[in-house]
Amino acid sequence: MMLQPSEIEEWNSDGEEYFLEVENVRYDEHPGKAAENLFGRLTSVFPDIICPMLFEALKKLIANKMANSTLENALTKSALYQALGAVSFIVSERLEKQHRAPFEEWYKKALLRDAVSGGIVASSSDRKNEGIIVRARAVWCLGEWVDQVKPQMRPSAYSIVSSALKSTDAVVRLMGANCLQSLVNDFAFKDGLEGYCREFLQGHVAQLLGLITDCRTLQARQKVAETLRIIVEAVGTYVKPIVAMLMKFLPELWKRCGDPDELRPIIIMILKAIVSALEWESVRLHPFLMTVLHHSLDPRANRAYLIEFAMELWHEILQNTPSLSQDLTNLFAAWPHHVTTGIDIMMASLPVVNSYILLATPAFLNKHGDLLKNSLCRLFADVRDEGRVMVVKNIEHLAERLPCQFTKVMEPMISTIIKALLDSAAAASGERKNNAPRGVVVGISNDKTLRVYSRLLTRLLFQDTKGIIDLIGKQVAGSNEKVVQVLGTIIGIWLDRLGDSWELYKRRVAALAMLKCLMDIPSDRLVGAHLAAVLAYCGGVVAEEAAGETKNYIPDFSAVRQIPEKQRIESHRKLILISNDPALKIKVRGATIEALKKISNRLGQQKFGQLWNSIDKLIKAPFS
């Protein structure tokens, strides 16, 4: 694994190209990589033979008996660091247990020294000399042993990275960027996050930005930019003090990129992390963010490599904006063009429409309402199974925003959902469509889809009972008896197959929806078939409410309403929407008693008395 003269010459002539070759070459294409791979395999098979040899060499490192007095000595030390890094996962445990030479000892006495100076104290400038060769490999080795870096060692490790990033040698700087990425990716990074951000964040980011500028190749810029992305995402809100520095650099970097340029997706993800950290304050970045989105989502350009990343940024912007600006309103016209271009983009784009729904103003709905409706209904018709579930889950808030209009607006989609529920019930009871091939289950084949469809339908039956009944009437040619039969089937599915699978908040809505069906539809048959089961369902909800379970699913809304509107983000909007839900203002016990009174008046006392007496006393107890 010792460097060959040709490799040293390549390093001297173009360090950046040499680094990329070392990073990307496969073991079957390069003798050094092949040796490293072979050494790793031999160590895993014969650890009892090879590890003692490594430990003896380590003792010399710790005692500083491997001075870089000659190039050969420096190459030997560099190869040792490469060997230690290549088998760190095998060596680390044996190092401490069997030889009482913990990583901390040789880190302090050897690795720290060599990663900062290469072991040549007198060297006042970076040269392609013995010290640089050792230094680059020592920095790399630290990145491979990052899981052994204890919290008290991290400040010195970050200092090593700072020193490496200041180097004038391209290989040392790029190795430093890789090492920093490993340190930040390690789970222990969060433990000392505040100290890192206070002492090192600004310096490291400035050094990485400088390195990106200095890199000549796209691939090297990508590697460094990826480290920057990881840091910005990892530090969260601690990024705020350096946002000005980043936003001075990123627009210029964006302009420098060609098209296509694989650096742009990384820039977009860095912007997404910045928006997430700033929350409502990110509004001040919208001019540049809109430029990025318009460029990435332009339907006239073929920028498929950017669309999925742009959708994620778009969603983050919408989540953290207090209100819909004119730019964001106009941008929605690009959404339908991309949503059907592939499953990955569809998954990224559906949360975008959900955020628009939560932000939607009357002006937005007037301008884009038809586009929104047609796009969602067409998408729902084009996809199957999991795709349809995703569509429904991401438009549930629209049903709450438009309680009286949603059924009519989304009629094609709701008709399909009702038909799927009925087909599922028929399949479950052994009935089959004449055109269904043997072995194929019609309707809904899994409980997840059933829950999502039913959750939307219970919401609609609760808030727009007449609209749903009219829609079912259209499907069954207006026959009241068939409408009753359909509703009875749907209620039966909810009672038989869902039970307690919903959280309490959704069960409350389902209970109220079933009560409204029994109360508002003048059908003795429907009441007779389902009253006892619906009462049992409602009784379960009442019992949980009486036990104080409501605090587990109804948040405290008082705090969110005190937040100024210009500082509200999507999480606040969701809480406010829930707080306005009429279902929260209705007590299930009171609603059940009211429904029983109306049913009694409709059936007459004698007929209702017979039905009431046929119901188990335990079921009736909460409402007596």
C-alpha positions in Angstrom: 0.0 0.0 0.0 3.0 2.3 -0.2 2.8 5.1 -2.7 4.7 4.5 -5.9 6.9 7.1 -7.6 4.3 7.6 -10.3 1.6 8.3 -7.7 3.8 10.9 -6.0 4.5 12.5 -9.3 0.8 12.6 -10.1 0.1 14.1 -6.7 2.8 16.8 -7.3 1.4 17.7 -10.7 -2.3 17.7 -10.0 -3.4 17.0 -6.4 -7.1 17.4 -7.1 -7.1 14.8 -9.9 -4.9 12.5 -7.8 -7.4 12.7 -4.9 -10.4 11.9 -7.1 -8.6 8.9 -8.6 -7.8 7.6 -5.2 -11.4 8.1 -4.1 -13.1 6.6 -7.1 -10.9 3.9 -8.5 -12.0 0.3 -7.9 -9.8 -2.3 -6.3 -9.5 -4.2 -9.6 -8.2 -1.1 -11.4 -5.4 0.1 -9.1 -2.6 -1.9 -7.4 -2.8 0.3 -4.2 -6.6 -0.3 -3.9 -6.1 -4.0 -4.6 -3.6 -4.2 -1.8 -5.9 -2.4 0.6 -8.7 -4.8 -0.3 -6.5 -7.8 0.1 -5.2 -6.6 3.4 -8.7 -6.1 4.7 -9.7 -9.6 3.7 -6.6 -11.2 5.2 -7.1 -9.3 8.5 -10.8 -10.4 8.8 -9.7 -14.1 8.2 -6.5 -14.1 10.2 -6.9 -11.3 12.8 -4.8 -13.2 15.4 -1.8 -13.1 13.1 -2.1 -9.6 11.5 -3.4 -7.5 14.5 -0.3 -8.1 16.7 1.9 -6.9 13.9 -0.2 -3.8 13.6 0.0 -3.2 17.3 3.8 -3.5 17.3 3.9 -0.8 14.6 1.5 1.3 16.6 3.8 1.2 19.6 6.6 2.7 17.4 4.1 5.4 16.2 3.2 6.2 19.8 6.9 6.4 20.8 7.7 8.5 17.8 10.2 6.0 16.5 9.0 6.3 12.9 10.4 9.8 12.1 10.0 11.0 8.5 13.8 11.4 8.1 13.6 9.8 4.6 10.9 9.5 2.0 10.9 5.7 2.5 10.2 6.2 6.2 7.3 8.6 5.4 5.9 6.2 2.9 6.0 3.4 5.5 4.2 5.6 8.0 1.6 6.6 5.4 1.0 2.9 4.5 0.6 2.1 8.2 -2.1 4.7 8.6 -3.8 3.4 5.4 -3.7 -0.1 6.9 -5.1 1.0 10.2 -7.9 2.9 8.5 -8.7 0.0 6.1 -9.3 -2.4 9.0 -10.5 -0.1 11.7 -13.7 -2.1 12.3 -11.6 -5.2 13.1 -8.8 -3.6 15.0 -10.6 -1.1 17.3 -12.0 -3.6 19.7 -8.9 -5.8 19.9 -6.7 -2.8 20.3 -8.2 -1.9 23.7 -9.1 -5.3 25.1 -6.0 -7.4 24.2 -3.2 -4.9 24.0 -4.3 -2.2 26.4 -3.5 0.5 23.8 -6.8 2.4 23.5 -7.4 4.6 20.5 -7.2 7.7 22.7 -3.5 7.0 23.5 -2.3 6.7 19.9 -4.6 9.5 18.8 -3.0 11.9 21.3 0.6 10.7 20.9 0.7 10.0 17.2 -2.3 10.7 15.0 -2.9 14.2 16.3 0.8 15.1 15.7 0.9 13.6 12.2 -2.5 14.9 11.1 -1.5 18.5 11.9 2.2 18.5 10.8 2.9 15.2 9.2 5.5 14.7 11.9 7.8 17.4 10.6 7.7 20.2 13.1 10.2 22.3 11.3 8.2 22.5 8.1 7.0 26.1 7.8 5.1 25.6 4.5 3.2 22.9 2.7 5.4 21.1 0.1 5.0 17.8 -1.6 7.4 16.3 0.9 7.4 13.5 3.4 5.3 15.5 5.9 2.5 16.2 3.5 2.3 12.5 2.4 1.9 11.4 6.1 -0.4 14.2 7.0 -2.9 13.5 4.2 -3.1 9.8 5.2 -3.4 10.6 8.9 -6.3 12.9 8.3 -8.0 10.2 6.2 -7.3 7.6 9.0 -9.0 9.8 11.6 -12.2 9.8 9.4 -12.1 6.0 9.4 -11.8 5.8 13.2 -14.4 8.5 13.9 -16.6 6.2 16.0 -13.7 5.9 18.5 -13.5 9.7 18.9 -14.8 10.4 22.4 -16.6 13.7 23.2 -13.6 15.1 25.0 -11.5 14.4 21.9 -13.8 16.1 19.4 -12.5 19.7 19.8 -9.0 18.6 18.9 -10.4 16.5 16.0 -12.2 19.5 14.7 -9.0 21.5 15.0 -7.3 18.9 12.9 -9.9 19.5 10.2 -9.5 23.2 10.5 -5.7 22.8 10.0 -6.2 20.5 7.0 -8.6 22.8 5.3 -6.1 25.7 5.7 -3.4 23.7 3.9 -2.3 24.8 0.4 -2.1 21.2 -0.6 -5.3 20.1 -2.5 -5.1 16.5 -1.3 -4.8 17.5 2.4 -7.7 19.9 2.0 -10.0 17.4 0.3 -9.0 14.7 2.9 -9.9 17.2 5.6 -13.4 17.8 4.0 -14.0 14.0 3.9 -12.9 13.7 7.5 -15.2 16.5 8.6 -18.1 14.8 6.9 -17.4 11.6 8.8 -17.2 13.5 12.1 -20.6 15.2 11.5 -22.3 12.1 10.2 -21.3 10.2 13.4 -24.2 9.8 15.9 -22.0 11.4 18.7 -21.9 14.7 16.8 -25.2 15.9 18.3 -23.9 15.5 21.9 -21.4 18.4 21.5 -23.4 20.3 18.9 -23.6 23.6 20.7 -19.8 23.7 21.4 -19.0 22.8 17.8 -21.3 25.5 16.4 -19.8 28.1 18.9 -16.2 27.3 18.2 -15.8 25.7 14.7 -19.0 26.1 12.5 -18.3 29.5 11.0 -14.6 28.7 10.3 -15.3 25.3 8.8 -18.1 26.6 6.5 -15.9 29.5 5.4 -13.1 27.1 4.6 -15.4 24.7 2.7 -16.8 27.6 0.6 -13.2 28.6 -0.2 -12.4 25.0 -1.2 -15.4 24.8 -3.5 -14.2 28.0 -5.2 -10.7 26.6 -5.6 -11.7 23.2 -6.9 -11.4 23.0 -10.7 -13.4 19.8 -11.3 -17.1 19.4 -10.9 -16.6 16.1 -9.1 -14.4 17.7 -6.4 -16.8 20.6 -6.0 -19.6 18.0 -5.5 -17.8 16.2 -2.8 -17.0 19.4 -0.8 -20.6 20.7 -1.4 -22.0 17.5 -0.1 -20.0 17.9 3.1 -21.4 21.4 3.4 -24.9 20.1 2.9 -24.5 17.5 5.7 -23.2 20.2 8.1 -26.0 22.6 7.4 -28.6 19.9 7.8 -27.0 18.6 11.0 -26.6 21.9 12.9 -30.3 22.9 12.4 -31.1 26.3 13.8 -27.5 26.9 14.7 -27.0 27.8 11.0 -28.7 31.1 11.5 -25.6 33.2 12.2 -23.9 32.1 9.0 -26.9 32.3 6.7 -25.7 35.7 5.4 -22.3 34.1 4.4 -24.0 31.2 2.7 -26.5 33.3 0.8 -23.7 35.5 -0.5 -22.0 32.5 -1.9 -24.8 30.1 -3.1 -26.4 32.4 -5.7 -23.0 33.0 -7.3 -22.3 29.3 -7.2 -25.7 28.6 -8.8 -24.9 31.0 -11.6 -21.5 29.4 -12.2 -23.1 26.0 -12.7 -23.7 24.7 -16.2 -26.9 22.9 -17.3 -27.0 20.1 -16.6 -24.7 20.4 -13.6 -24.9 17.8 -10.8 -23.8 20.4 -8.3 -27.2 22.1 -8.4 -29.2 19.3 -6.6 -26.8 19.7 -3.7 -27.3 23.5 -3.7 -31.0 22.9 -3.6 -30.8 20.6 -0.6 -28.6 23.1 1.2 -31.2 25.8 0.6 -33.9 23.4 1.9 -31.9 23.0 5.1 -31.5 26.7 5.5 -35.3 27.3 5.0 -36.1 24.6 7.6 -33.8 26.3 10.1 -35.1 29.8 9.5 -38.8 28.9 9.4 -40.9 32.0 8.9 -37.8 34.2 8.6 -36.9 32.4 5.4 -39.3 34.7 3.6 -36.5 37.1 3.1 -34.7 34.5 0.9 -37.7 34.1 -1.5 -36.4 36.1 -4.4 -33.5 33.8 -4.9 -35.5 30.7 -4.0 -38.1 31.6 -6.6 -35.3 31.9 -9.2 -34.1 28.4 -8.3 -37.6 26.9 -8.4 -38.6 28.6 -11.7 -35.4 27.3 -13.3 -35.7 23.8 -12.0 -39.5 23.4 -12.7 -39.7 25.1 -16.1 -41.9 22.7 -18.2 -40.2 23.8 -21.4 -36.8 22.6 -20.2 -35.7 19.0 -19.7 -34.3 19.2 -16.2 -35.5 15.8 -14.8 -32.3 15.6 -12.6 -33.5 18.7 -10.6 -37.3 18.2 -10.4 -37.4 15.9 -7.4 -35.0 18.1 -5.4 -36.9 21.2 -6.4 -40.2 19.6 -5.2 -38.6 19.0 -1.8 -37.4 22.7 -1.6 -40.8 23.9 -2.8 -42.5 21.9 0.0 -40.1 23.3 2.6 -40.7 26.8 1.4 -44.5 26.4 1.6 -44.3 24.8 5.1 -42.3 27.7 6.4 -44.1 30.7 4.8 -46.8 32.5 6.8 -48.9 33.3 3.7 -49.1 32.7 0.0 -47.2 35.4 -1.9 -48.1 36.2 -5.5 -45.0 34.4 -6.7 -46.0 31.2 -4.9 -49.5 31.5 -6.2 -48.3 31.8 -9.8 -45.8 29.0 -9.3 -48.6 26.4 -8.7 -49.3 26.4 -12.4 -46.1 24.3 -12.8 -47.3 21.6 -10.4 -49.7 19.6 -12.6 -47.1 19.3 -15.4 -44.7 17.3 -13.2 -46.9 15.3 -10.8 -47.5 12.5 -13.4 -43.9 12.2 -14.6 -42.9 9.3 -12.3 -43.6 7.7 -9.0 -40.6 9.4 -7.2 -41.6 12.8 -8.4 -45.3 12.1 -7.5 -44.3 11.2 -4.0 -42.3 14.5 -3.6 -45.0 16.6 -5.3 -48.1 15.5 -3.3 -46.9 17.1 -0.1 -46.6 20.3 -2.1 -50.3 20.3 -2.9 -51.1 19.5 0.7 -49.2 22.6 1.8 -51.0 24.7 -0.8 -54.3 23.5 0.5 -53.4 24.5 4.0 -52.3 28.0 2.8 -55.0 28.4 0.2 -56.8 31.7 0.1 -60.1 32.5 -1.7 -58.0 34.2 -4.4 -55.9 31.1 -4.9 -58.9 28.8 -5.1 -60.6 31.1 -7.6 -57.5 31.2 -9.8 -56.3 27.5 -9.5 -59.4 25.7 -8.1 -60.3 24.0 -11.4 -56.6 23.1 -12.1 -56.3 21.6 -8.6 -59.5 19.6 -8.9 -58.8 18.3 -12.4 -55.2 17.4 -11.7 -55.9 15.5 -8.5 -58.9 13.6 -10.0 -56.9 12.7 -13.1 -53.9 11.6 -11.0 -56.2 9.5 -8.8 -57.6 7.8 -11.9 -54.2 7.1 -13.4 -52.5 5.5 -10.3 -53.3 2.4 -8.3 -53.0 1.1 -4.8 -50.3 3.0 -2.9 -50.5 5.9 -5.3 -54.1 6.4 -4.6 -53.5 6.2 -0.9 -50.9 8.9 -1.1 -53.3 11.1 -3.1 -56.1 10.7 -0.6 -53.8 11.3 2.5 -52.6 14.5 1.0 -56.0 16.1 0.2 -57.7 15.3 3.5 -57.1 18.9 4.6 -59.0 20.1 1.6 -62.1 18.3 2.8 -61.7 20.2 6.1 -61.1 23.5 4.4 -64.1 23.0 2.1 -66.6 21.1 4.2 -69.7 21.8 2.0 -68.0 21.9 -1.4 -65.5 19.1 -1.3 -68.0 16.3 -2.2 -69.0 18.1 -5.4 -65.5 19.3 -6.3 -64.0 15.8 -6.0 -67.0 13.8 -7.1 -65.1 11.5 -9.5 -62.6 10.5 -6.8 -65.2 10.0 -4.1 -67.3 7.8 -6.4 -64.3 5.6 -7.1 -63.6 5.3 -3.3 -67.2 4.3 -2.6 -67.1 1.7 -5.4 -63.9 0.3 -4.1 -65.4 -0.1 -0.6 -68.4 -1.9 -2.0 -66.3 -4.1 -4.2 -64.1 -4.9 -1.1 -67.2 -5.9 0.9 -68.4 -8.1 -2.0 -65.1 -9.8 -2.2 -65.0 -10.3 1.5 -68.4 -12.0 1.5 -67.4 -14.3 -1.3 -69.3 -12.5 -4.1 -67.4 -11.8 -7.3 -67.8 -9.6 -10.3 -68.5 -11.6 -13.4 -65.5 -10.1 -15.2 -63.1 -10.6 -12.3 -60.5 -13.3 -13.1 -60.3 -16.1 -10.7 -57.8 -15.5 -7.9 -58.0 -11.7 -8.3 -59.4 -9.8 -5.3 -61.6 -6.8 -6.4 -61.9 -3.6 -4.4 -59.5 -2.9 -1.6 -56.9 -5.6 -0.9 -55.3 -4.2 2.3 -56.3 -2.6 5.5 -54.1 0.5 5.0 -56.0 1.5 1.9 -59.3 0.7 3.6 -58.4 2.9 6.6 -57.3 5.9 4.4 -60.4 5.7 2.2 -62.7 5.3 5.2 -61.1 8.1 7.1 -61.9 10.5 4.2 -65.4 9.1 3.8 -66.3 9.4 7.6 -65.1 13.0 7.4 -67.4 13.7 4.5 -70.4 11.9 6.0 -70.0 13.9 9.2 -69.7 17.3 7.6 -71.7 16.8 4.3 -74.1 13.9 4.9 -76.6 15.1 2.2 -73.9 15.6 -0.4 -72.6 12.0 0.1 -76.1 10.6 0.1 -76.9 12.4 -3.2 -73.7 11.1 -4.7 -74.5 7.6 -3.8 -78.0 8.1 -5.2 -76.4 9.0 -8.5 -74.3 5.8 -8.5 -77.3 3.6 -7.8 -79.8 5.4 -10.1 -81.6 7.2 -7.3 -83.2 4.2 -5.6 -83.6 5.0 -1.9 -83.5 1.3 -1.0 -80.2 0.9 -2.8 -78.8 4.1 -1.1 -79.6 2.5 2.3 -78.0 -0.7 1.2 -74.8 1.0 0.2 -74.6 3.0 3.5 -75.3 -0.1 5.4 -72.5 -1.9 3.7 -70.1 1.0 4.3 -71.0 1.2 8.0 -70.6 -2.6 8.3 -67.1 -2.4 6.8 -66.1 0.3 9.4 -67.5 -1.7 12.3 -66.3 -5.1 11.2 -62.8 -4.4 9.7 -61.6 -1.2 11.3 -62.8 -1.3 15.0 -60.1 0.3 17.1 -57.5 0.6 14.4 -57.9 4.4 14.2 -56.6 6.8 16.8 -59.3 8.2 19.2 -59.7 11.5 17.3 -60.6 9.6 14.1 -62.9 7.2 15.9 -64.8 10.2 17.3 -65.4 11.5 13.7 -66.4 8.0 12.6 -68.9 7.7 15.5 -70.5 11.0 14.7 -70.6 10.1 11.0 -72.5 6.9 11.7 -74.9 8.6 14.1 -75.7 11.1 11.4 -76.4 8.3 8.9 -78.8 6.6 11.3 -80.4 9.9 12.2 -80.7 11.6 8.8 -81.7 8.7 6.6 -85.3 7.6 7.1 -84.7 3.9 7.0 -86.0 1.5 9.6 -83.9 -1.2 8.0 -80.7 0.7 8.4 -81.4 1.5 12.1 -82.5 -2.0 12.9 -79.4 -3.6 11.3 -76.7 -1.3 12.8 -78.0 0.6 15.8 -76.7 -1.8 18.4 -73.2 -2.0 16.8 -73.0 1.8 16.4 -74.0 2.3 20.0 -71.2 -0.1 21.1 -68.7 1.8 18.9 -69.9 5.2 20.4 -69.8 3.7 23.9 -66.1 2.8 23.4 -65.3 6.4 22.4 -67.4 7.8 25.3 -65.5 5.6 27.8 -62.1 6.8 26.5 -63.2 10.4 26.7 -64.4 9.9 30.3 -61.0 8.4 31.2 -59.3 11.6 30.1 -57.8 10.1 26.9 -58.7 13.3 24.9 -55.5 15.0 26.1 -53.6 12.4 24.1 -55.1 13.4 20.8 -56.4 17.0 21.2 -53.4 19.4 21.4 -53.3 22.6 23.5 -54.3 25.3 21.0 -54.0 28.3 23.3 -50.2 28.8 22.6 -50.5 28.6 18.8 -53.2 31.2 18.6 -50.9 33.7 20.4 -48.3 33.4 17.6 -48.6 36.4 15.2 -49.9 35.5 11.8 -46.7 36.6 10.1 -44.8 34.0 12.1 -47.1 31.0 11.6 -45.8 28.0 9.8 -47.5 24.8 8.6 -47.4 23.0 12.0 -49.3 26.0 13.4 -51.8 26.0 10.5 -52.6 22.3 11.1 -53.2 22.9 14.8 -55.5 25.8 14.1 -57.4 23.8 11.5 -57.9 21.0 14.0 -59.0 23.5 16.7 -61.7 24.7 14.3 -63.0 21.2 13.6 -66.7 21.0 14.7 -66.1 17.4 15.7 -64.1 18.6 18.6 -66.9 20.7 19.9 -69.4 17.8 20.0 -69.5 15.4 22.9 -70.2 11.9 21.6 -72.4 10.9 24.5 -74.6 14.0 24.0 -74.7 13.4 20.2 -75.7 9.8 20.7 -78.5 10.6 23.1 -79.8 13.3 20.6 -79.7 10.8 17.8 -81.6 8.2 19.8 -84.3 10.8 20.5 -84.7 11.6 16.8 -84.7 8.0 15.8 -87.4 7.3 18.5 -89.6 10.1 17.2 -89.3 8.8 13.7 -89.9 5.1 14.5 -92.5 5.8 17.2 -92.3 4.8 20.9 -93.5 1.3 20.5 -91.3 0.3 17.6 -88.3 2.0 19.1 -89.0 0.4 22.5 -88.9 -3.0 21.0 -85.6 -2.2 19.2 -84.1 -0.7 22.4 -85.1 -3.7 24.5 -83.3 -6.0 22.1 -80.0 -4.3 22.7 -77.6 -5.6 25.4 -77.8 -3.6 28.6 -74.0 -3.1 28.7 -74.2 -1.4 25.3 -77.0 0.8 26.4 -75.6 1.7 29.8 -73.6 4.8 28.8 -76.7 6.4 27.2 -79.5 5.4 29.6 
